[in-house]
Amino acid sequence: MKHPKNPIIIDLEASGFGPQSYPIEVGIVLENGDRFCTLISPEEEWTHWSDSAEALHGITRVNLVAAGKSARRVAEQLNGWLEGKTVYSDGWVVDKPWLTKLFYAAGVEMKFQVSSLEMIMTEPQILLWDETKVKVTEEAKLPRHRASNDAWLIQETYRHTSSLIGA
C-alpha cells in the first residue's frame, strides 16, 4: 500500500451516533493543505437529533437549517474537489455510511473513494498515533469536533508520525 506524504483527509459531524443519524457537517483537507468545510441542511426525512451529539460539536439544528447547504450541492462540491481521488478517514466505520447517506439523498454518484486511514499507516505510526495527536491538538489550539479542524488535526498527526519514524 502506498503511503502518501499528505493524504487527503475527510471528517464528518453528525446528528447523532446511531444508524438513524445523518451528516450535518463535512470537512476535507487536501494534499496541499487547502480546506473545504460546510454545514449540511437536513433532508426532510432526516429527523433524528441527539442532544449529546449537539453538545459535542456545538452545531444546532437551527444552525443547519439557516446556514446549511443542500445534500445535492454538498455532494457536487465534494465531487468537484475529490473526483478520482482516494480520501482517508480515521472514523471510516461511521464516516463512510454518512457519506453514502448524503450522496443517496442528493441523487448523485460519489466520484471518489473513501478508505480507512489505517490502510496507509505503518505499525510504528499506529503505535505513536495517540500520543502524537494529543501533542498536535494541544499545540494547534483549535476547537475540536468541527469537521475541517478535525480533518486538519488528523492530517497533521499523520505527517508528524511519518516524520517521527522517518517515512
C-alpha positions, 0 to 999 in steps of 0.5 A: 500500500502506498503511503502518501506524504499528505493524504487527503483527509475527510471528517464528518459531524453528525446528528447523532451516533446511531444508524438513524443519524445523518451528516450535518457537517463535512470537512476535507483537507487536501494534499496541499493543505487547502480546506473545504468545510460546510454545514449540511441542511437536513433532508426532510426525512432526516429527523433524528437529533441527539442532544449529546451529539449537539453538545459535542460539536456545538452545531444546532439544528437551527444552525443547519437549517439557516446556514446549511447547504443542500445534500445535492450541492454538498455532494457536487462540491465534494465531487468537484474537489475529490473526483478520482481521488482516494480520501482517508478517514480515521472514523471510516466505520461511521464516516463512510455510511454518512457519506453514502447517506448524503450522496443517496439523498442528493441523487448523485454518484460519489466520484471518489473513494473513501478508505480507512486511514489505517490502510496507509499507516505503518505499525510504528505510526499506529503505535505513536498515533495517540500520543502524537495527536494529543501533542498536535491538538494541544499545540494547534489550539483549535476547537475540536469536533468541527469537521475541517479542524478535525480533518486538519488535526488528523492530517497533521498527526499523520505527517508528524508520525511519518516524520517521527519514524522517518517515512 
